[in-house]
């Protein structure tokens, strides 16, 4: 089928699905079952919630699972909410329902955002905007869309207090901090630690391919550490667009079947052993508003971590021993790498797992989202 014909066909399917009140993203039901198993049928009086989320070739973005799909399908929420999904191109036809949640920078420009806003208001629905990064600093067109939606949203959810403060002019008192949490249904019971029988000291750096500048801030420290400890190996999973060109650096490719987030999590757990996770950040306004989700990932793997001493990782309520905060300076990072002791890392594994699953539980986020939605729909 030619590309124009394929686009026409997809449009016809989208209109049919919209007329039938079905989720707009093809394969959505299958993705739900693969990720979470068969969920309870929504109650007759369940709220109709439409999620406008990002979609890539491999499927939904990881943030859609972490921030929305996980908590909104957990426990009682699976019965309380009837979910529909659309991406930006489907936002004009998907049924609006009682509540629309627009995630991240999914709307491409102010015109698209205004059209969606008009649909929401004409249907008498409520609008929530969910942000976990300050995307206004990345794209002017999408920044205009975000500002327009934030200015008219009934509520805005932010992953951190810093991010909420950065948008206070647009949201006023309609901002809520809804932190990130990991989903035990995707991660499963904590796996046993990978056995260590010598070999390389393996440092893990993982994330989206947006961290070239962040890794560059500590390359001198890694160079020096590798010269002192030839068995050191930095394993990159995603994280950067360009390999740093070091003999001690290894890129671990993500298999095509493991790119979408639920499959990625299972693959990541099998990809060790690793000895240490790292999370450097360049000192920029965009990075200052980021969340600590990388700490949660490393804790879920049972790994100790070195985290840059910046706002995303500064939490005085966090138990001691989970991670070490390091000043954004190569000398400080080199000293932290030298001071790391594998024996101490193994001893702290139980505390790290307890933190991610018991002290930062997804159930608390699910309950909070349920309460926020209930309050909106009572207005």
ROTOR-242090 format. One record per residue (C-alpha): residue in one letter; x, y, z. Coordinates in steps of 0.02 Angstrom, whole numbers, padded with zeros to 5 digits, always signed. Each point is the difference from the previous one (the first is absolute). Layout:
AXYZ
...
This chain:
X+00000+00000+00000
X+00069+00171-00047
X+00032+00128+00137
X-00146+00115-00050
X-00117-00150-00008
X+00062-00060+00169
X-00031+00170+00078
X-00177+00003-00072
X-00032-00176+00066
X+00063+00047+00173
X-00113+00153-00001
X-00152-00107-00045
X+00041-00123+00139
X+00022+00143+00123
X-00170+00075-00043
X-00085-00169+00015
X+00081-00034+00168
X-00048+00174+00061
X-00182-00026-00053
X-00002-00163+00098
X+00079+00082+00153
X+00153-00112-00011
X+00179+00045+00051
X+00085+00091-00141
X+00173-00076+00009
X+00000-00166-00094
X+00051-00145+00110
X-00034+00092+00162
X-00099-00143+00077
X+00140-00121-00043
X+00130+00114+00078
X-00101+00008+00160
X-00015-00189+00011
X+00184-00029-00037
X+00054+00126+00131
X-00124-00032+00141
X-00098-00157-00040
X-00189+00003-00016
X-00070+00143+00102
X-00171+00006+00085
X-00140+00069-00106
X-00036+00183+00041
X-00153+00030+00108
X-00159+00063-00083
X+00027+00172+00079
X+00187+00007-00039
X+00066+00168-00058
X+00044+00010-00184
X+00180+00059-00009
X+00086+00041-00164
X+00190+00001+00001
X+00089+00099-00137
X+00175-00074+00003
X+00157-00011-00103
X+00024-00144-00120
X+00157-00057-00088
X+00028-00137-00127
X+00019-00129+00138
X-00157+00052+00093
X-00039+00112+00148
X+00137+00103+00083
X+00067-00066+00165
X-00069+00153+00091
X-00176-00050-00052
X+00021-00162+00096
X+00089+00077+00149
X-00106+00155+00025
X-00174-00051-00061
X-00030-00177-00058
X+00077-00081+00154
X-00089+00097+00137
X-00165+00016-00093
X-00014-00190-00021
X+00063-00051+00172
X-00118-00075+00128
X-00169+00085+00015
X+00047+00123-00137
X-00025-00135-00131
X-00185-00002+00045
X-00017+00186+00031
X+00066+00060-00170
X-00046-00048-00176
X+00153+00048-00102
X+00013+00055-00179
X+00164+00045-00084
X+00047+00114-00144
X+00155+00083-00065
X+00003+00178-00067
X-00066-00050-00171
X-00147-00092+00078
X-00045+00135+00126
X-00125+00078-00120
X-00108-00158-00010
X+00022-00102+00159
X-00152+00013+00117
X+00033+00129+00136
X-00094-00080+00145
X+00003+00076+00175
X+00185+00043+00010
X+00142+00027-00122
X+00181-00015+00056
X+00129+00072-00120
X+00174-00063+00032
X+00165+00086-00029
X+00030+00093-00163
X-00113-00112-00104
X-00096+00144-00081
X+00109+00068-00141
X-00053+00183+00002
X-00123+00126+00070
X-00127-00029-00139
X-00013-00185+00040
X-00010+00038+00186
X-00137+00129-00028
X-00102-00123-00103
X+00013-00131+00137
X-00044+00127+00133
X-00156+00051-00097
X-00055-00183-00011
X+00026-00026+00186
X-00097+00156+00047
X-00143-00033-00120
X-00019-00174+00076
X-00002+00070+00177
X+00150-00106+00046
X+00144+00038+00117
X+00179+00022-00058
X+00162-00053+00084
X+00175+00031-00067
X+00136-00120+00059
X+00184+00052-00011
X+00158-00088+00056
X+00127+00114-00087
X+00006+00184-00046
X-00033-00026-00185
X-00027+00185-00027
X+00190+00017-00002
X+00016-00119-00148
X-00124+00052-00136
X-00084+00169-00023
X-00151-00070-00093
X-00032-00131+00132
X+00035+00127+00137
X-00143+00107-00067
X-00114-00153+00004
X+00050-00042+00178
X-00026+00178+00061
X-00171+00011-00082
X-00057-00164+00078
X+00073+00041+00170
X-00087+00168-00001
X-00170-00082-00024
X+00023-00168+00087
X-00106-00041+00151
X+00155-00077+00076
X+00184-00030-00041
X+00102-00146+00065
X+00188+00020+00018
X+00129-00131+00044
X+00099+00118+00114
X-00025+00157+00102
X+00136+00087-00101
X-00094-00035-00161
X-00163+00061+00077
X+00083+00161+00057
X+00070+00030-00175
X-00179+00001-00069
X-00085+00093+00142
X-00036+00154-00107
X-00106-00109-00115
X-00084-00112+00129
X-00023+00105+00157
X-00077-00108+00137
X-00052-00137-00122
X+00168-00091+00010
X+00023-00167+00087
X+00163-00093+00028
X-00024-00183-00048
X+00169-00088+00017
X+00059-00146-00104
X-00006-00177+00064
X+00041-00168-00078
X-00129-00135-00033
X+00030-00167+00089
X-00110-00087-00130
X+00129+00042-00133
X+00155-00027+00105
X-00064-00155+00088
X+00068-00065+00166
X+00179+00058+00033
X+00120-00116-00090
X+00148-00078+00087
X+00161+00096-00019
X+00103-00053-00149
X+00144-00106+00065
X+00168+00086-00009
X+00150-00110-00038
X+00129+00133-00040
X+00017+00082-00169
X-00027+00181-00046
X-00067+00131+00119
X-00158+00045-00098
X-00078+00173+00014
X-00173+00024-00073
X-00065+00159-00080
X-00173-00014-00075
X-00136+00114-00063
X-00071+00082-00154
X+00125+00052-00134
X+00008+00180+00061
X+00146-00005+00122
X+00154+00033-00107
X+00036+00165+00088
X-00032-00079+00170
X+00123-00141-00030
X+00129+00125-00064
X+00004+00083+00172
X+00081-00155+00077
X+00101-00072-00144
X+00164+00066+00073
X-00038-00091+00163
X-00042-00161-00091
X+00158+00014-00105
X+00106+00019+00156
X-00090-00141+00091
X+00019-00118-00148
X+00187+00036-00004
X+00012-00050+00183
X-00117-00147-00014
X+00019-00082-00171
X-00140-00125+00036
X-00128+00141+00009
X-00139-00002-00130
X-00134+00132-00028
X-00157-00080-00073
X-00114+00120-00094
X-00182-00047-00027
X-00075+00139-00105
X+00060+00158+00088
X+00099+00078-00143
X-00013+00025-00186
X+00187-00013-00031
X+00118-00125+00079
X+00139+00086+00097
X+00134-00098-00093
X+00084-00078+00151
X+00067-00178+00009
X-00076-00017+00174
X-00175+00046-00061
X-00123-00128-00067
X-00169+00037-00077
X-00129-00133+00039
X-00129+00005-00141
X-00182-00020+00047
X-00078-00141-00102
X-00145+00058-00111
X-00119-00111+00097
X+00048+00086+00163
X-00015+00183-00049
X-00173+00035+00070
X+00008+00032+00187
X-00077-00159+00076
X+00111-00112-00107
X+00149+00113+00031
X-00017-00020+00188
X+00004-00189-00012
X+00149+00004-00118
X+00094+00123+00111
X-00017-00115+00150
X+00083-00140-00097
X+00141+00108-00067
X+00116+00007+00150
X+00098-00022+00100
X+00038+00182+00038
X+00092+00068+00150
X-00049+00183+00002
X-00122+00119-00083
X+00043+00181-00042
X-00106+00153-00035
X+00101+00154-00050
X-00088+00158-00060
X+00062+00159-00079
X-00052+00153+00100
X-00143+00066-00108
X-00176+00064+00037
X-00073-00150-00092
X+00097-00124+00108
X-00041+00092+00161
X-00184-00043-00023
X+00027-00185-00036
X-00062-00139+00115
X+00097-00134+00093
X-00069-00145-00102
X+00177-00059-00041
X+00031-00026+00186
X-00158-00105+00008
X+00058-00105-00148
X+00168-00033+00082
X-00081-00042+00167
X-00118-00121-00087
X+00154-00087-00071
X+00073-00004+00175
X+00144+00112-00054
X+00088+00136+00097
X+00016+00161-00098
X+00099+00159-00016
X-00117+00146-00033
X+00045+00178-00044
X-00031+00118+00145
X-00140+00099-00083
X-00184+00032+00037
X-00069-00161-00078
X+00095-00108+00124
X+00000+00109+00156
X-00127-00073+00120
X+00037+00020+00186
X-00134-00129+00042
X+00087-00137-00098
X+00082-00135+00108
X+00188+00005+00010
X+00101-00125-00098
X-00110-00013-00154
X+00112+00107-00108
X+00142+00124+00010
X-00023+00179-00059
X+00151+00064-00096
X+00043+00179-00044
X-00003+00036-00187
X+00188+00001-00014
X+00116-00131-00077
X+00112-00003+00154
X-00149-00035+00112
X-00061-00139-00114
X+00172-00080-00006
X+00009+00002+00190
X-00173-00078+00013
X+00046-00138-00122
X+00160-00037+00094
X-00095-00008+00165
X-00133-00123-00059
X+00011-00168+00089
X-00092-00149-00078
X-00022-00084+00170
X-00094+00151+00068
X-00106+00004-00156
X-00055-00180+00026
X-00044+00035+00180
X-00116+00142-00049
X-00101-00097-00129
X-00148-00037+00115
X-00016+00183+00048
X-00003+00056-00181
X-00137-00125-00044
X-00099+00052+00153
X+00011+00182-00051
X-00065-00021-00177
X-00138-00124+00040
X-00056+00046+00176
X+00049+00181+00029
X-00041+00062-00177
X-00144-00117-00045
X-00101+00020-00158
X-00156-00037+00104
X+00019+00170+00084
X+00009+00087-00169
X-00151-00097-00061
X-00099+00054+00152
X+00053+00180-00021
X-00050+00005-00183
X-00167-00078+00043
X-00032+00133+00132
X+00052+00142-00116
X-00114-00062-00139
X-00146-00027+00118
X+00016+00178+00064
X+00006+00069-00178
X-00154-00095-00055
X-00099+00057+00153
X+00019+00183-00050
